[in-house]
């Protein structure tokens, strides 16, 4: 089969399009003929080696959709030819966290890698039936961003009438958060650096759009829009450049969700700033495996809308990474397989 593999960490030049042995499904596993793969910021971090060294070549990619191609011994849920979506959170399935449905708290939890390829083998429990009304590309755009956003909105106690400040609003995670927050009846203040994308954010429900350039103080604008109170929840995927502004923009007793660090993850904080204002800092990393099956029907009914910025053939994964890393996106980038 053809696949993108990484042999050593580095820039986009380490993404190699090459021939690889087609994997065989083991006990309880399913082989999927992939038709589309989603490109996430996590894939860039994998490529850069931020999750560790490469003892062997790695096929990146966590989100994907396709058709069941072969099943291993003991598989009972799937048949060859069924259209499926990969649910990328992997866990042991037996510990206390897994049994209570909180798979990301499992000590063995990790995110699947392997969708930048023609075929992928996954545990049968990590497949979800692909509903009608979606293309493979649309189905592959949903997993990580929407599961992550739904999970942290639940954990943050998001409620109708609350106000949410959203950094990185035009990316896949940003638009997932925006749609899920509006579905809950929240007011959303969306931050973007791109004037041309402001109107599109409003079309997806943003109540206010804050244009941001490095060095700007977004918290001043937020306090002005909230009569000095601040917001109930901040969703911060930017990291070092935005984190202290997030703390200034959230109200007493509010929640700052940290869900990424595209500008760096090292910050130094005076703890009194947190406890004096009763601020909760909530770390977000994927979500329960029950989320994706619950959300997918909302897309087939048009309640939620997958947003795809651009599609590249598999062999141009390097160009997709370059766009995501340096040019920006409105929604998701997809690799057609």
C-alpha positions in Angstrom: 0.0 0.0 0.0 1.0 3.7 -0.3 1.5 5.6 2.9 3.1 8.7 4.4 5.8 7.8 6.8 8.1 9.7 9.1 11.6 8.2 9.8 13.0 11.1 11.9 11.5 14.3 13.3 11.8 17.5 11.3 10.1 19.9 8.9 7.7 18.9 6.1 10.5 17.3 4.1 10.5 14.3 6.5 7.0 13.3 5.3 7.8 10.5 2.8 5.3 9.0 0.4 6.3 5.4 0.0 5.3 1.7 -0.4 4.6 -0.1 2.9 3.3 -3.6 3.6 -0.5 -3.7 3.9 -1.3 -4.5 7.5 -3.3 -7.6 8.5 -6.0 -7.4 11.2 -5.3 -9.4 14.4 -7.8 -10.7 16.9 -10.5 -8.1 17.5 -9.2 -5.8 14.8 -10.6 -4.4 11.6 -8.7 -3.3 8.5 -10.2 -0.2 6.9 -9.7 0.9 3.3 -9.3 4.6 4.0 -10.8 7.1 1.6 -10.0 10.3 3.5 -7.8 11.4 6.4 -8.1 14.6 8.5 -5.1 16.7 9.1 -4.7 18.0 12.7 -2.2 20.2 14.6 -1.3 17.0 16.5 0.1 15.6 13.2 2.6 18.4 13.0 3.7 17.8 16.6 4.1 14.1 15.9 6.2 15.1 12.8 8.3 17.4 14.9 9.0 14.7 17.5 7.2 16.4 20.4 5.7 13.1 21.5 9.0 11.3 21.5 11.6 9.7 19.3 11.0 7.3 16.3 12.3 3.8 17.1 10.6 2.9 13.9 8.9 4.8 11.0 5.6 6.3 12.0 2.5 6.7 9.8 0.9 9.9 11.1 -2.8 10.8 11.1 -5.6 10.1 13.6 -8.9 10.9 11.9 -10.1 8.9 8.9 -13.1 7.4 7.1 -13.4 4.6 4.7 -14.8 1.1 4.2 -14.3 -2.1 6.2 -11.9 -4.2 4.0 -11.1 -7.2 6.3 -11.9 -8.4 9.8 -9.8 -10.3 12.3 -10.8 -13.3 14.4 -13.5 -12.6 17.0 -14.9 -9.4 15.3 -18.7 -9.4 15.5 -19.7 -5.8 15.0 -18.6 -5.2 11.4 -18.8 -6.7 8.0 -16.7 -6.1 4.9 -18.0 -3.1 2.9 -19.5 -1.1 5.7 -18.7 2.6 5.7 -17.0 3.6 9.0 -15.3 6.5 10.8 -12.3 6.0 13.1 -12.7 6.9 16.7 -9.1 7.8 17.5 -8.9 7.5 21.3 -7.3 4.2 22.3 -7.5 2.9 25.9 -7.4 -0.4 27.8 -11.1 -0.8 28.2 -10.8 -2.5 31.6 -9.6 0.0 34.1 -11.9 2.1 36.4 -11.6 5.2 34.1 -12.6 3.1 31.0 -15.5 1.4 32.8 -17.0 4.7 33.9 -16.7 6.1 30.3 -13.8 8.5 31.0 -11.3 6.9 28.6 -8.9 9.9 28.5 -8.2 9.2 32.2 -7.0 5.7 31.4 -3.3 5.2 32.2 -2.9 3.6 28.8 -4.8 6.2 26.9 -3.2 7.5 23.6 -4.4 8.7 20.3 -4.2 6.5 17.2 -1.6 7.2 14.5 -1.9 5.7 11.0 -4.5 7.3 8.8 -2.1 8.8 6.2 -2.3 5.5 4.3 -4.5 3.5 2.0 -5.2 1.0 4.8 -5.4 1.2 8.6 -5.9 -1.5 11.2 -7.8 -0.5 14.3 -9.6 -2.2 17.2 -13.2 -3.0 16.3 -14.4 -0.9 19.3 -12.8 2.2 17.7 -15.0 2.2 14.6 -18.3 4.1 14.3 -20.8 3.6 11.5 -20.7 6.4 9.0 -24.1 8.0 8.7 -25.7 8.8 5.4 -25.5 12.3 4.1 -21.8 12.7 4.7 -18.9 12.3 2.3 -15.8 10.5 3.4 -13.9 13.8 3.5 -16.6 15.3 5.8 -16.7 12.3 8.0 -12.9 12.4 8.4 -13.0 16.0 9.5 -15.0 15.5 12.6 -13.2 13.2 15.1 -10.5 14.9 17.1 -11.8 18.5 17.0 -15.5 17.8 17.8 -14.8 15.1 20.3 -12.3 17.3 22.1 -14.6 20.4 22.1 -17.6 18.5 23.2 -15.7 16.9 26.1 -14.2 20.1 27.4 -17.5 22.0 27.1 -19.1 19.3 29.3 -16.3 19.3 31.8 -16.3 23.2 32.0 -20.0 23.2 32.8 -20.9 25.2 29.7 -24.5 26.4 30.0 -27.0 28.6 28.0 -26.5 32.3 28.5 -22.8 32.0 29.4 -20.2 33.9 27.4 -17.2 32.0 25.9 -14.0 33.6 24.6 -12.5 31.5 21.7 -8.9 31.8 20.6 -7.9 30.3 17.3 -11.5 30.4 16.1 -11.0 29.7 12.4 -9.2 26.3 12.8 -10.9 22.9 13.0 -11.1 22.9 16.8 -12.2 26.5 16.8 -15.1 26.0 14.5 -16.1 22.8 16.3 -16.1 24.8 19.6 -18.1 27.6 18.0 -20.8 25.4 16.7 -21.1 23.3 19.8 -21.2 26.4 22.0 -23.9 28.0 19.9 -25.9 24.7 20.0 -25.8 25.2 23.8 -27.2 28.8 23.6 -23.9 30.5 24.6 -22.6 33.9 23.5 -19.2 33.5 21.7 -16.5 36.1 21.3 -14.2 34.7 18.6 -10.6 35.8 18.1 -8.9 35.8 14.7 -6.0 37.5 13.1 -7.6 37.6 9.7 -10.1 40.3 8.8 -11.3 38.4 5.8 -12.5 35.6 8.0 -14.5 37.7 10.4 -17.7 37.6 8.4 -17.5 33.8 8.0 -17.1 33.4 11.7 -20.3 35.5 12.2 -22.1 33.2 9.6 -21.2 30.3 11.9 -22.7 32.1 14.9 -19.9 34.2 16.4 -21.7 37.0 18.3 -18.5 39.2 18.3 -15.3 38.9 16.4 -12.1 40.3 17.9 -9.3 41.0 15.4 -5.9 40.3 17.0 -2.3 41.0 16.1 0.7 40.0 18.2 1.1 42.5 21.0 -2.6 43.4 21.2 -4.4 43.1 24.5 -7.6 41.1 23.8 -8.6 41.1 27.5 -9.3 44.9 27.3 -11.7 44.3 24.4 -13.4 41.4 26.2 -13.9 43.4 29.4 -15.5 46.1 27.3 -17.9 43.6 25.7 -18.9 42.1 29.1 -19.4 45.3 31.1 -16.2 44.6 33.0 -17.2 41.2 34.2 -15.2 39.0 31.9 -16.3 35.7 30.3 -17.4 32.5 31.9 -15.1 30.2 29.9 -12.0 30.8 27.8 -10.9 28.2 25.2 -7.2 28.7 24.6 -5.3 26.7 22.0 -2.6 29.3 21.4 -0.6 28.9 24.6 2.2 31.2 25.7 1.2 34.2 23.6 -2.4 34.2 24.9 -2.5 32.4 28.3 -2.1 35.5 30.5 -4.7 37.4 28.5 -7.0 34.5 29.0 -6.5 34.7 32.8 -7.3 38.5 32.6 -10.4 37.9 30.4 -12.1 35.3 32.6 -14.4 36.3 35.4 -14.1 35.3 39.0 -14.9 31.6 39.3 -14.5 31.1 35.6 -12.8 28.4 33.6 -9.8 28.6 31.3 -9.6 25.6 29.0 -6.0 24.9 27.7 -6.2 22.7 24.7 -3.1 23.5 22.7 0.1 25.6 22.6 0.8 26.6 19.0 3.0 29.5 20.2 4.7 27.5 22.9 3.8 25.8 26.1 6.2 27.2 28.7 4.7 29.8 31.0 5.5 31.0 34.5 2.5 32.0 36.7 2.0 33.5 40.2 -0.4 31.0 41.8 -2.3 33.7 43.7 -3.6 34.9 40.4 -5.6 31.7 40.2 -6.7 31.1 43.8 -7.7 34.7 44.6 -10.1 34.7 41.7 -11.1 31.1 42.0 -10.1 30.3 38.4 -10.2 26.8 37.2 -7.6 25.8 34.6 -8.9 22.8 32.7 -6.6 20.7 30.6 -8.3 19.2 27.5 -7.1 16.1 25.6 -9.6 14.3 23.4 -12.7 12.9 25.1 -14.8 9.9 25.8 -15.3 7.3 23.0 -19.0 7.7 23.5 -18.9 11.3 22.1 -18.3 10.6 18.4 -21.3 8.1 17.9 -23.5 10.7 19.6 -22.3 13.6 17.4 -22.2 12.0 14.0 -26.0 11.9 13.5 -26.1 15.7 14.2 -24.0 16.1 11.0 -26.1 13.9 8.9 -29.2 16.0 10.0 -27.4 19.3 9.3 -27.5 20.4 12.9 -23.7 20.6 12.9 -21.8 21.4 9.7 -18.3 20.0 8.8 -16.1 22.8 7.4 -13.4 21.8 5.0 -10.9 24.5 3.9 -8.9 22.4 1.4 -8.3 18.9 0.2 -5.0 17.4 -1.0 -4.1 14.0 -2.4 -2.2 11.8 0.0 1.1 12.3 -1.7 0.8 16.0 -1.0 0.6 15.7 2.8 3.6 18.0 3.0 1.7 20.8 1.3 -1.2 20.3 3.8 1.2 20.6 6.7 2.7 23.7 5.2 -0.7 25.3 4.9 -1.8 24.4 8.4 1.5 25.5 9.9 2.2 28.7 8.0 -0.7 29.9 6.0 -3.8 29.3 8.3 -7.1 27.6 7.6 -10.8 28.1 7.9 -11.9 24.7 9.1 -10.1 21.4 8.3 -7.6 20.1 5.8 -8.2 16.7 4.3 -6.1 14.1 2.5 -7.9 12.1 -0.1 -6.7 8.5 -0.2 
